[in-house]
Amino acid sequence: MRLDLDSLPALVGPDWIDGRLYTCADIFEREIERIFEGGWVWVAHESEVAQARSFKTLAIGRQPVIVTRTDKGELVTMLNRCRHRAATVCQAERGHASRFVCAYHGWSYTPEGRLVGVPQPEGYEGVLDRSALGLKTLRTESYGGLVFASLNDAVAPLSDYLADAKPWIDRFNRQAAGYPLVVLGDHRFQFEGNWKIPMENTTDGYHLPVVHNSYLRFVESETSDRLASVMASDELYCLTLGNGHSVGIFDADAIDLDLPSRKPVPKHYEQLARELSGSLPTADVARILRAVGGVGFNLNIFPNIALSGAFLRELRPLGVDRTEVRHIALGMGGGPAAANRARLRIHEQFQGPAGLGSSDDREAWERVARGARAGGDMAVLLNRGVNRERAAGNARRAHATDELGMRAAYARWREVMADA
């Protein structure tokens, strides 16, 4: 039985969703159209295209695009489609190029998308206006080093869309300890499940002591005690930020890394402190040690990017039951090599291919995807903490183990999917 797509809003309640949101191909197609190809989508970190003529390729929804930095320093996102016969003009995932050249008939374009080369131009006299046949450019805006693009020219300004997430992006960037925050590398994998399952995970503190139990046993006791305290501390909370965004606070001491810590420097940073002390002032060493482990919160930017502790998580929907996850390691641009090595080791320990965190999460996500095939339209419950959720200015606030962030994301989902 096919779903009536006009009834989609009825599939999301105030504290539950219909299980078919994970499994229905028709719903997925509407999501691609309305959410990914109709609104703002994260496409790059500015450091990934830092130099003039650098580029990165990816897809927005199902449409291939190129993100470039022009000779003037401007960020541009373009459809990766030749204006002649529709072939992609860039095949590499990233790099530098003075021209994008179609390998089919040789049409070539500048980094900003201007058509500059048409082989054997005879035959085009009077029928080809090069000025009108550049690569199609998309709305592109950035905030705090995060680059977003939209296929919808009428989309609201990015600043309005990010809403109250902006100050949290600013706080996230302070983990660079005064240096520029840059991408050091990434680890990516695919899992057999819907993109919304890991989207829910970002501010889900409820799963930490269960799914990551083995990690808690592995790490030092001071880290283990901090993470396990998620279940008890009133300092840890989730906050809605507008437009489906939310933030989960899992270490209240590390919300703002510019403020002094209430805790001593962890013992496992003693070696790093000795390395840094040989070349940096004491104040700089203290700031780096404060920031090297990342911030104490996870920020979910609907629909496809999370700023999580010390890394970025990008979601790329490939099908209703297949999603690519990209975990992006971050570091201090131009900062001490020892500090960036420490950050990479932290990333590898939890997010890397041999890390304990990503493997746990992936297994849990795939179990959700398999289980959702049973029972068809049975509800998925998102009601934890709904009885203790409260107003916090224009936002809503609940405990870090409550499902407030998921409720906020699906309220946005309902709004966008219902909008004709």
C-alpha positions as CSV (number, residue, x, y, z in Angstrom):
1,M,0.0,0.0,0.0
2,R,1.5,3.3,-1.1
3,L,1.4,6.3,1.3
4,D,-0.6,9.4,0.5
5,L,2.2,12.0,0.7
6,D,-0.3,14.7,1.5
7,S,-0.8,13.0,4.8
8,L,2.9,13.1,5.8
9,P,2.4,15.6,8.7
10,A,0.1,13.1,10.4
11,L,3.1,10.7,10.6
12,V,4.9,12.9,13.1
13,G,3.3,13.5,16.5
14,P,4.5,15.7,19.4
15,D,6.5,12.9,20.9
16,W,6.6,10.1,18.4
17,I,7.1,9.3,14.7
18,D,5.6,6.7,12.5
19,G,8.1,3.9,11.9
20,R,7.7,4.2,8.1
21,L,9.8,7.4,8.2
22,Y,12.8,5.0,8.3
23,T,11.6,2.6,5.6
24,C,9.3,4.2,3.1
25,A,11.0,5.0,-0.3
26,D,8.2,7.5,-1.2
27,I,8.9,9.5,2.0
28,F,12.6,9.4,1.3
29,E,12.1,10.9,-2.2
30,R,10.0,13.7,-0.8
31,E,12.7,14.4,1.8
32,I,15.3,14.7,-0.9
33,E,13.1,17.1,-2.8
34,R,11.9,19.2,0.2
35,I,14.7,19.0,2.8
36,F,18.0,18.4,0.9
37,E,17.2,20.1,-2.5
38,G,14.9,22.7,-1.1
39,G,16.8,24.2,1.9
40,W,20.2,24.8,3.3
41,V,22.6,21.9,3.3
42,W,26.2,21.9,4.7
43,V,28.7,21.3,1.9
44,A,32.2,22.1,3.3
45,H,34.4,23.5,5.9
46,E,36.2,26.6,4.6
47,S,39.6,25.0,5.3
48,E,38.7,22.3,2.8
49,V,38.7,24.9,0.0
50,A,41.2,27.4,1.6
51,Q,43.3,28.2,-1.4
52,A,42.3,29.9,-4.6
53,R,41.2,27.4,-7.2
54,S,40.8,24.6,-4.7
55,F,37.7,22.5,-5.0
56,K,35.6,19.8,-3.4
57,T,32.9,17.7,-5.0
58,L,29.8,16.1,-3.3
59,A,26.1,15.8,-3.8
60,I,23.2,17.9,-2.5
61,G,20.4,15.4,-2.4
62,R,21.1,13.6,-5.6
63,Q,22.5,16.5,-7.6
64,P,26.3,16.5,-8.0
65,V,28.0,19.8,-7.1
66,I,31.4,21.5,-6.9
67,V,32.4,23.8,-4.1
68,T,35.3,26.1,-5.2
69,R,37.4,29.1,-4.0
70,T,37.8,31.6,-6.8
71,D,40.9,33.8,-7.5
72,K,39.1,36.6,-5.6
73,G,38.7,34.4,-2.5
74,E,34.9,33.9,-3.0
75,L,33.2,30.6,-2.2
76,V,31.1,29.3,-5.0
77,T,28.9,26.2,-5.3
78,M,28.0,25.0,-8.8
79,L,26.2,22.1,-10.4
80,N,28.7,19.6,-11.6
81,R,27.1,19.4,-15.1
82,C,28.4,20.6,-18.4
83,R,26.0,23.0,-20.1
84,H,26.5,21.2,-23.4
85,R,25.5,17.5,-23.0
86,A,25.2,17.3,-19.2
87,A,28.4,15.3,-18.4
88,T,30.1,16.0,-15.1
89,V,33.1,18.3,-15.5
90,C,35.0,17.4,-12.3
91,Q,35.6,13.7,-11.3
92,A,38.1,14.2,-8.5
93,E,36.8,14.4,-4.9
94,R,39.1,17.4,-4.1
95,G,42.1,19.2,-5.4
96,H,43.1,22.4,-7.3
97,A,42.1,23.3,-10.9
98,S,42.5,26.3,-13.0
99,R,39.8,24.9,-15.3
100,F,37.0,22.3,-15.2
101,V,37.0,20.5,-18.5
102,C,34.3,18.2,-19.8
103,A,35.9,15.0,-21.0
104,Y,33.2,14.4,-23.5
105,H,33.5,17.3,-25.9
106,G,36.1,19.5,-24.1
107,W,34.0,22.5,-23.0
108,S,36.0,24.2,-20.2
109,Y,35.0,26.5,-17.3
110,T,36.8,28.7,-14.8
111,P,36.7,28.1,-11.1
112,E,33.8,30.5,-10.8
113,G,31.9,28.6,-13.6
114,R,32.4,30.8,-16.5
115,L,32.5,29.1,-19.9
116,V,35.8,29.9,-21.6
117,G,36.6,27.1,-24.0
118,V,34.6,25.5,-26.8
119,P,36.6,23.3,-29.1
120,Q,36.1,23.6,-32.9
121,P,33.8,26.7,-32.5
122,E,32.9,26.7,-36.2
123,G,29.3,25.6,-36.4
124,Y,28.3,27.6,-33.4
125,E,28.4,31.0,-35.1
126,G,25.3,32.9,-34.1
127,V,23.8,30.0,-32.0
128,L,26.1,30.0,-28.9
129,D,26.1,32.7,-26.2
130,R,29.0,31.7,-23.9
131,S,28.0,34.3,-21.3
132,A,24.7,32.5,-20.7
133,L,26.2,29.0,-20.5
134,G,28.4,29.0,-17.4
135,L,28.0,26.3,-14.8
136,K,24.9,26.9,-12.8
137,T,25.8,28.5,-9.4
138,L,23.8,28.0,-6.2
139,R,23.1,30.1,-3.2
140,T,26.2,29.8,-1.0
141,E,26.8,31.3,2.4
142,S,29.0,30.5,5.3
143,Y,29.1,31.1,9.1
144,G,32.0,30.3,11.5
145,G,33.9,28.4,8.8
146,L,30.9,26.2,7.9
147,V,29.8,26.5,4.2
148,F,26.2,25.9,3.3
149,A,24.6,25.8,-0.2
150,S,21.0,25.6,-1.4
151,L,19.4,24.7,-4.7
152,N,16.5,27.0,-3.8
153,D,17.3,30.6,-4.8
154,A,14.4,31.8,-2.6
155,V,15.7,30.2,0.6
156,A,15.9,32.5,3.6
157,P,19.3,33.9,4.5
158,L,21.6,31.4,6.2
159,S,21.9,33.6,9.3
160,D,18.2,33.4,9.8
161,Y,18.2,29.6,9.2
162,L,21.0,29.0,11.8
163,A,19.0,31.0,14.3
164,D,20.2,30.4,17.9
165,A,22.8,27.8,16.8
166,K,25.2,30.7,15.8
167,P,26.6,31.4,19.3
168,W,27.1,27.6,19.8
169,I,29.1,27.5,16.5
170,D,31.2,30.3,17.9
171,R,31.8,28.3,21.1
172,F,32.7,25.2,19.1
173,N,35.4,27.1,17.2
174,R,37.2,28.1,20.4
175,Q,38.6,24.6,20.7
176,A,41.3,25.8,18.2
177,A,42.8,27.8,21.1
178,G,43.2,31.0,19.1
179,Y,44.4,29.3,15.9
180,P,42.1,28.7,12.9
181,L,40.0,25.5,13.1
182,V,40.9,23.3,10.1
183,V,40.1,19.9,8.8
184,L,42.9,17.4,9.4
185,G,41.3,14.4,7.6
186,D,38.2,12.2,7.7
187,H,36.9,8.7,8.1
188,R,33.8,7.7,6.2
189,F,31.6,4.6,6.1
190,Q,28.2,3.6,4.9
191,F,25.5,1.8,6.9
192,E,22.3,0.1,5.9
193,G,19.8,2.5,7.4
194,N,18.0,5.8,7.0
195,W,19.8,9.1,7.4
196,K,17.5,10.3,10.3
197,I,18.7,7.5,12.6
198,P,22.2,9.1,13.1
199,M,20.7,12.5,12.9
200,E,18.8,11.6,16.1
201,N,22.0,10.3,17.7
202,T,23.8,13.7,18.0
203,T,22.0,15.0,21.1
204,D,20.9,11.6,22.5
205,G,22.6,11.4,25.9
206,Y,20.4,8.5,26.9
207,H,22.4,5.9,24.8
208,L,25.8,6.8,26.1
209,P,26.2,4.5,29.1
210,V,24.5,1.6,27.2
211,V,25.9,1.7,23.7
212,H,29.3,3.0,24.7
213,N,29.8,0.9,27.8
214,S,32.9,-0.8,26.4
215,Y,34.4,2.6,25.7
216,L,33.7,3.8,29.2
217,R,35.5,0.7,30.6
218,F,38.4,1.4,28.3
219,V,39.1,5.0,28.9
220,E,40.7,6.5,32.0
221,S,38.5,6.6,35.1
222,E,38.3,10.5,35.1
223,T,36.9,10.4,31.5
224,S,34.6,7.5,32.3
225,D,33.3,9.2,35.4
226,R,32.5,12.4,33.4
227,L,30.6,10.6,30.7
228,A,28.8,8.3,33.1
229,S,27.6,11.3,35.0
230,V,25.3,12.2,32.1
231,M,22.6,10.1,33.7
232,A,22.6,12.1,37.0
233,S,23.9,15.7,36.7
234,D,21.5,18.6,36.5
235,E,24.2,20.6,34.8
236,L,23.8,18.5,31.7
237,Y,20.9,19.5,29.4
238,C,19.5,19.7,25.9
239,L,18.3,23.0,24.4
240,T,16.3,23.7,21.2
241,L,17.8,26.4,18.9
242,G,15.2,26.9,16.2
243,N,14.6,25.4,12.8
244,G,15.2,21.8,14.0
245,H,18.6,22.6,15.5
246,S,19.5,21.6,19.1
247,V,22.5,21.3,21.4
248,G,23.2,18.6,24.1
249,I,25.5,19.6,27.0
250,F,27.5,16.6,28.2
251,D,30.3,18.5,30.1
252,A,29.2,21.8,31.6
253,D,32.8,22.7,32.4
254,A,33.7,22.8,28.6
255,I,30.8,24.8,27.2
256,D,33.0,27.9,26.8
257,L,36.7,27.1,26.5
258,D,37.7,30.8,27.0
259,L,36.6,30.5,30.6
260,P,38.8,29.0,33.3
261,S,38.2,25.3,33.9
262,R,36.9,24.1,37.3
263,K,38.9,20.9,36.9
264,P,42.6,20.1,37.0
265,V,44.4,19.3,33.7
266,P,43.9,15.5,33.0
267,K,46.8,13.3,33.8
268,H,46.9,12.0,30.2
269,Y,47.8,15.5,29.0
270,E,51.0,15.6,31.1
271,Q,53.3,14.5,28.3
272,L,51.7,16.9,25.9
273,A,52.2,19.7,28.4
274,R,55.9,18.9,28.6
275,E,56.2,19.0,24.8
276,L,54.4,22.3,24.5
277,S,56.3,23.9,27.3
278,G,59.6,23.8,25.4
279,S,58.4,26.3,22.8
280,L,55.3,28.2,24.0
281,P,54.5,30.6,26.8
282,T,52.8,29.1,29.9
283,A,49.5,30.9,29.1
284,D,49.4,29.5,25.6
285,V,50.2,26.0,26.9
286,A,47.3,26.2,29.4
287,R,44.9,27.4,26.7
288,I,45.8,24.5,24.3
289,L,45.5,21.9,27.1
290,R,42.1,23.4,27.9
291,A,40.9,23.1,24.3
292,V,42.7,20.1,22.8
293,G,39.9,17.6,23.9
294,G,37.2,19.6,22.3
295,V,34.0,21.2,23.7
296,G,31.6,19.6,26.1
297,F,28.6,19.6,23.8
298,N,27.1,18.2,20.6
299,L,25.4,20.7,18.2
300,N,22.9,19.3,15.7
301,I,22.4,21.5,12.6
302,F,19.3,20.1,10.7
303,P,19.5,18.2,8.5
304,N,23.0,16.9,7.7
305,I,25.8,18.2,10.0
306,A,26.7,17.8,13.6
307,L,29.4,19.7,15.6
308,S,30.2,17.0,18.1
309,G,32.8,17.5,20.8
310,A,36.0,17.6,18.7
311,F,34.8,16.6,15.3
312,L,32.2,17.1,12.6
313,R,29.7,14.5,11.5
314,E,28.3,14.8,8.0
315,L,25.3,12.7,6.8
316,R,24.8,11.9,3.1
317,P,21.5,10.1,2.3
318,L,22.1,7.6,-0.5
319,G,18.8,5.8,-0.3
320,V,16.0,5.2,2.1
321,D,18.1,2.4,3.6
322,R,21.6,3.5,2.9
323,T,23.5,6.5,4.4
324,E,27.1,7.6,4.2
325,V,28.6,9.0,7.4
326,R,31.7,11.2,7.3
327,H,33.5,11.8,10.5
328,I,35.8,14.9,10.1
329,A,38.9,15.4,12.3
330,L,39.6,19.0,13.3
331,G,42.8,20.7,14.4
332,M,44.6,23.9,15.0
333,G,45.7,25.5,11.7
334,G,49.4,26.5,12.2
335,G,49.3,25.3,15.7
336,P,51.7,23.0,17.5
337,A,52.2,19.6,15.8
338,A,52.1,17.9,19.2
339,A,48.6,19.3,19.9
340,N,47.3,18.2,16.5
341,R,48.7,14.8,17.0
342,A,46.9,14.6,20.3
343,R,43.6,15.6,18.6
344,L,44.1,12.9,15.9
345,R,44.7,10.3,18.6
346,I,41.5,11.3,20.4
347,H,39.6,11.1,17.1
348,E,41.0,7.7,16.2
349,Q,40.1,6.3,19.6
350,F,36.4,7.1,19.3
351,Q,35.5,8.0,15.7
352,G,38.2,6.3,13.6
353,P,37.8,3.0,11.8
354,A,39.3,1.1,14.7
355,G,37.7,3.4,17.3
356,L,35.3,2.1,19.9
357,G,32.6,4.8,19.4
358,S,31.7,4.6,15.7
359,S,31.5,0.9,15.6
360,D,29.1,0.9,18.6
361,D,26.9,3.6,17.1
362,R,26.9,1.9,13.6
363,E,25.7,-1.4,15.1
364,A,23.0,0.3,17.0
365,W,21.8,2.3,14.0
366,E,21.6,-0.8,11.8
367,R,19.6,-2.6,14.5
368,V,17.1,0.2,14.5
369,A,16.9,0.0,10.7
370,R,16.3,-3.7,10.8
371,G,13.8,-3.5,13.6
372,A,11.8,-0.8,11.9
373,R,10.9,-3.2,9.1
374,A,8.8,-5.1,11.7
375,G,5.5,-3.7,12.6
376,G,5.1,-1.3,9.7
377,D,3.5,1.9,11.1
378,M,4.3,1.2,14.8
379,A,5.3,4.4,16.6
380,V,8.9,5.2,17.4
381,L,8.8,6.8,20.8
382,L,10.5,10.2,21.4
383,N,8.7,11.0,24.7
384,R,11.5,10.7,27.2
385,G,11.5,13.9,29.3
386,V,8.4,15.4,27.7
387,N,7.0,15.7,31.2
388,R,10.0,17.7,32.5
389,E,10.7,19.8,29.4
390,R,10.3,23.5,30.1
391,A,10.6,26.9,28.5
392,A,13.9,28.7,28.4
393,G,13.3,32.1,26.8
394,N,12.3,31.4,23.2
395,A,13.7,27.8,23.5
396,R,12.8,24.6,25.2
397,R,15.1,22.9,27.7
398,A,15.3,19.3,29.1
399,H,17.8,16.9,30.6
400,A,20.7,15.7,28.4
401,T,19.2,12.2,28.4
402,D,15.8,13.4,27.2
403,E,14.6,13.3,23.6
404,L,14.0,17.0,23.2
405,G,16.5,17.3,20.3
406,M,14.7,14.6,18.4
407,R,11.3,16.2,19.0
408,A,12.7,19.5,17.7
409,A,14.2,18.0,14.6
410,Y,11.0,16.2,13.7
411,A,8.9,19.3,14.3
412,R,11.1,20.9,11.6
413,W,10.7,17.8,9.4
414,R,7.0,18.0,9.7
415,E,7.0,21.8,8.8
416,V,9.1,21.4,5.7
417,M,7.4,18.2,4.4
418,A,4.0,19.7,4.8
419,D,4.9,22.9,3.0
420,A,3.5,22.8,-0.5
